[in-house]
Amino acid sequence: MIMRCPIYQYHQLTKKMKKFNFKSKKFLTTAFFIASGLTILSPSNPVKAEGECPAASTVTSPNGFGDASSFIALSGGSCYGTPEKYGVTIYKMALCSENPAPTVGAVPDTSSCTFTFQKDDGVGETKSFGDDEVLDLSAEYSSDPAIGDYTYAYIEIKNSFDIKAKYGPMGDTDNTTYFTNGTSVDTITGSSATPPTTSYAATTYAMNTFFGDGGAEECVATADESVAGGTIRAYLLDSSDQLIADDDSLASCETLGVTKLLGIMQLDDDVNITASTSSLTATFKVENNGTTIMYDDGSDGIAFDSGPFSVTFETSE
């Protein structure tokens, strides 16, 4: 079956990212859009990204004083880019006829859901994908959805993302390229230089809060946004799959034991699974969306964070 589901925005920036297809051989078709577009800010830099990043070659400094072509001037301080690799751990994917949303201290009510993928063993299934890559989810954890009409799309994933990304060469004197190195950010200079394979690696970014109004640094465990095709809602769950309570006394929800990110999309148009449905394909997209690229005032350079990805479900007969 073909599944497409856009997931919510993680962390700060995103706009369009690479296209990735996950095919589950036992799946049926569906049209499912999970969550792409929630404003989720990074703990390190609570600034909302507003769009696709400018071409690096047009940027003449990260934040040069009076420089009209600086990254700050051209992007506002943060923007969305396309990662070379985007790693996500998936636990569950489902279609539901009733809203499975959890309440504080409770688990999601999935009694009306039909699961297309389940590997909720604390390990999940981790996939790392790049532009236009097609990957399979394990058939042994995949199932055909039951015949019926479904108003909600559902996905549970780990609350951290592995991002391998670079930005450059820039239009500064040294033609600097910034890139993830597994723990933070490194640089290389030269108009034709590329990040060395020995140090160019994915860095893990955790998502532990959606932040409060105006980017206030506080523990907020739910978020929602209207997007094309429906309304997306995101929830932070603990190790018992219970929804964490908001707490404005904390800078994030990390100490409350966040382990999962739940996305639920209420669809404008139901997904219909019939006896003649033959396939379901899940397409994950991260083009100009999967990584947040931002100004780092600590180093007066460029930093990275995770960004949203989208997943859609498509069915065929």
Residue, then its C-alpha position, 0 to 999 in steps of 0.5 A: m500500500i502507499m502511504r504518504c504522511p507529512i509529520y509535524q515540524y520538529h524543532q525549528l526550521t523547515k520548508k521543503m525537503k528531499k523526497f523519500n519513499f518508505k514502502s511497506k510491502k503488505f500495506l494498502t493504499t491511503a492518503f494520509f498527511i500527518a503533520s508538517g507545519l507545526t511551529i516547533l522551536s529548538p531549545s538552543n535557539p527559539v526562533k521560528a524559521e520562515g522559509e527556504c534558506p538562501a543559496a549559500s553562495t549569496v551569503t557573504s557572512p553569518n552576521g557581519f555588521g552592516d552586511a546586507s548579504s549576511f545570513i541574518a539579513l537574508s534569512g532573519g536568522s533561521c531557515y529551512g534546508t535539505p539534509e543529506k541524510y535524515g534519520v527517524t525511528i518509527y514505532k507505529m503508523a495507523l489510520c483511525s476512524e475516531n480521534p485517538a488523541p491522549t489527555v494529560g497522564a493518559v495513553p492514546d485511545t487507539s481502539s478505532c485504529t487499524f495499524t499499518f506498522q507496529k514495532d513498539d518494542g522500545v527500539g522501533e525501526t530506524k531509517s535514514f534517507g536522502d533525496d529521492e531514496v526509496l526504502d522498505l519498512s520491514a514486512e514482518y511489522s507491517s499489516d494491511p489496514a482493515i476495510g473502512d473509512y478513516t478520518y485520522a492519520y496516526i504516527e509515533i516516532k522517537n523524539s530525536f532525529d539524526i541530521k547530516a547536513k551542510y551549508g556552503p560554500m558561502g560567498d565570503t572571502d574563504n568560501t566557508t562550508y559549515f557541516t555536521n560532524g556527529t557532535s556539533v558543527d565543523t567548517i571547511t574552506g575553499s570554493s571547491a572544497t567538500p566536507p571530509t568523509t572522516s568527519y562529515a557525519a549525522t548529529t542527533y537532535a532531541m525534541n523535548t518541547f514545542f515552547g510557549d507563545g512567542g518562543a518562550e522557553e518552557c515545557v509545552a507538550t502539545a501543538d497544533e496547526s491547520v495545514a493543507g488537507g486537515t489539522i495536525r496535532a503533535y504530542l510529547l509522550d513519556s516511556s509509558d506512552q502517556l501525554i506529558a503535562d505542560d509546565d511553565s516552570l521548566a525550560s523544556c519537558e526533557t526532565l519529565g521523561v519525553t521519549k516519543l513524538l505522536g502526530i495525529m492529523q484530522l483529514d479533511d477527506d476520509v481515507n477509504i480502504t476497500a476490498s479492492t485496495s491493493s497497495l499502500t505507500a508511505t512517502f516521507k519528504v524532507e526537501n527544503n524542510g528537514t533541517t533547520i539552518m540558523y545563526d549561532d551567536g555563540s560562535d558567530g557562525i552557522a548551526f543546524d537542528s532538525g526540521p519537520f518532515s512530511v509523510t503521505f499515504e497513497t492507495s491504489e487498486 
